[in-house]
Amino acid sequence: MIGAAAPEELGLVISGLLVARRAWRFFTFTDTPPDPNDPLVPLSPATTPALLAAAPGLAYSRGVQHRILVRLALAGTAALLATAGCDPAATPEAAAPVAAPATPAAPKAGAYNVLVVVMDTLRADALGAYGQQRPTSPVFDTFASEGVLFETAWTQYTWTLPSFVSYMTSSWARTHGWDYSMGKLDTYKVLDSKTPTMADVFTKAGYATSGHFANMHLKAELGFGRGFETWQLGTEAATVRAAVADIGKWKDDGKPNFLYVHLMAPHVALLPTPESQAAIGVSVAYEPKKGISYDHYVAAPPELKEQRRQELVDAYHACVRDGDNDLAEILSALKASGAAEETVVGFWSDHGEMLGEHTHIGHNQYVWQEVVKVPLVIKAPGLAPRRESQRVGRLIDAAPTLVKLAGLTPPPEWQGQSLFEGEQPIVAAERDALVTFLQNGWKSVEDRTKDKFMYAHDLTTDPQELTQVKDVANPGVAPLILTAQAWRAQVPQGENTGGDLTLDAAAHAETVQQLEALGYTDKPDAAPK
Ligand SMILES: [Zn+2]
């Protein structure tokens, strides 16, 4: 096919072959880095179809012949990228750099307190500042208008514990290795100490550090309180009270403070208060104390009727409003303490929630936008408020961002970078056997166990992710495959070596019961109850 090119395009064909050679070497499965000195000459659109046509059978397959075809396909992809002026050896984002937002000069270390509020299971689109029409989040919306809101932000894992480890240690799950099966207590291991946590960094810098959390999953026995001087589990109300009391002591403790608050209002069991139901104009019936619950493990049955689904959404939104009221108490305490102007505040969620989309509820082993996309706001003294629409926020970047805004230095083990520095890094999220990538409005899903592309979605034309694009030569898909390859080259495979979780029989039974209350059971009845 290449031989059919017109003579005047011969030079361009040679350029294409050079690009193909680079792509070949990039994908030889030997981890040999491409030569940055290879010459690259842009190809004409007339040449790339010839290269692409030379690579039928684009599916990933075993066997030498298929591997060659795959390599040819990727070579064609590389040529296509060259047509667009991209260098396939560079990270794809480098072709379209995103200017880093302006940030204030670093303060003297210890000049600022740092407050982190994480609201578990909070979908970005449940908040007014992210487009929700119901009045679910007046307090959050005001807070967000005073900071930098990332219009698109991704968690790095779609259930609590690996997500928590990722943002607390600024590490990918591929590296930190704490990605055991959700809710399967007997598979859990204690978090090891190979990477400093955000709390470790602040404690070492002389901060008073405390964490208050309403998700029993984060218990100290699993090592999740590492680095905190205080790590305290409580109910939602007790957690808010403890946070408020903690802030009340800031002015007198003679130290800068790091406070982490983990709220649970939108997590099952859903127990929306009458006040919040009234505030957003819904009415939800549920058994007192038991609330509305569902199992995360099994797909919502097709018979999940629209009326029942709407009740679920109503309850969820009312619970978000309850969470907003919790946030109000914490921010009011901060204001009353007189320390608000000397405090860096971060707000995000560990993951979202399916509410009937794709016939799923909860947050099980999938990576749709409903669970991957999370709210992310950073507010700091001197940081101009704005909505960031170009750069995609990543939760592994939260810790280095907060640490730097506090005038400290992130430890070298951390894999994230400040949200306000450098170019857009690779955006990805992991979950069980899946890993997903986001770039230029396209999203790919790969098999994490086989490093194998599965399908992609064009989020611009298909925001609901209804159409799977499997053509690897598609101009939207091809860069994502290169991105996945680059990510695997950058992110080492690691293992959590923290040892077995030891709980006595009573504590084990109690923990299993608590997990069931959060919807982590294997019961066959998965319908919302
Ligand atoms: Zn969670």
Boltz pocket constraint, residues with backbone or C-beta under 6 A from the ligand:
constraints:
  - pocket:
      binder: B
      contacts: [[A, 120], [A, 121], [A, 159], [A, 160], [A, 161], [A, 350], [A, 351]]
      max_distance: 6.0
